[in-house]
Amino acid sequence: MDFLPKEIDQYSGLHTQTESELLRKLNRETNTKILKPRMLSGHIQGRILSMLSHMIKPSRILEIGTYTGYSAICLAEGLTEKGKIITIDKNEELKEMVLQYFSEAGIADKADYLLGDAMELIHQINGPLDMVFIDADKINYYNYYNLVFDKVRPGGFIIADNVLWSGKVIKSENKIDKDTQAIIDFNRLVHEDDRVENVLVPVRDGLMVLRKK
């Protein structure tokens, strides 16, 4: 994920609104206690998600891939007064931690936390959705995209994380692993979808931001 020189990354962080104390605590705990802490959105990306949510002012957000709850808390910051975020994850071991932080963040009544297979649970979620954040298993990115598309209102947004996949998307090796190929296919297919406007933002591990026409 280190696309920028370390000094530029540090400068960017110093000139970005700081994390709340709660988010700093969640960041630290994730990095010290949980496997694969790089999956956490983190400071700058978290502020971007919060900023986008404030700009969109969503009433209903769907997040695919909760992890420890950092991104959900950031996204929930821009919800309307009676808005909801539905967040899906399959890791039951993180449930207690996620619910604890949702409570501390004051979003327990705004967050519907679903445990299970997103490919099945998405079918049970009704539209319209104002915003979708995809940050789960890469193999199913395009499947998730197809499943949520008709549920997103015209003018709504879909955001996908990790679309640069640590730079692997531009490597010309003969053997590309399945996850990398899935991301490459997702980026191409979405970019060619005339139903959306899209921009790939090279921040952290890459964010694909799409607006449904």
Secondary structure, 3 states (H helix, E strand, C coil): CCCCCHHHHHHHHHCCCCCCHHHHHHHHHHHHHCCCHHHCCHHHHHHHHHHHHHHHCCCEEEEECCCCCHHHHHHHCCCCCCCEEEEEECCHHHHHHHHHHHHHCCCCCCEEEEECCHHHHHHHCCCCEEEEEECCCHHHHHHHHHHHHCCEEEEEEEEEECCCHHHHHHCCCCCCCHHHHHHHHHHHHHHCCCCEEEEEECCCCCEEEEEEC
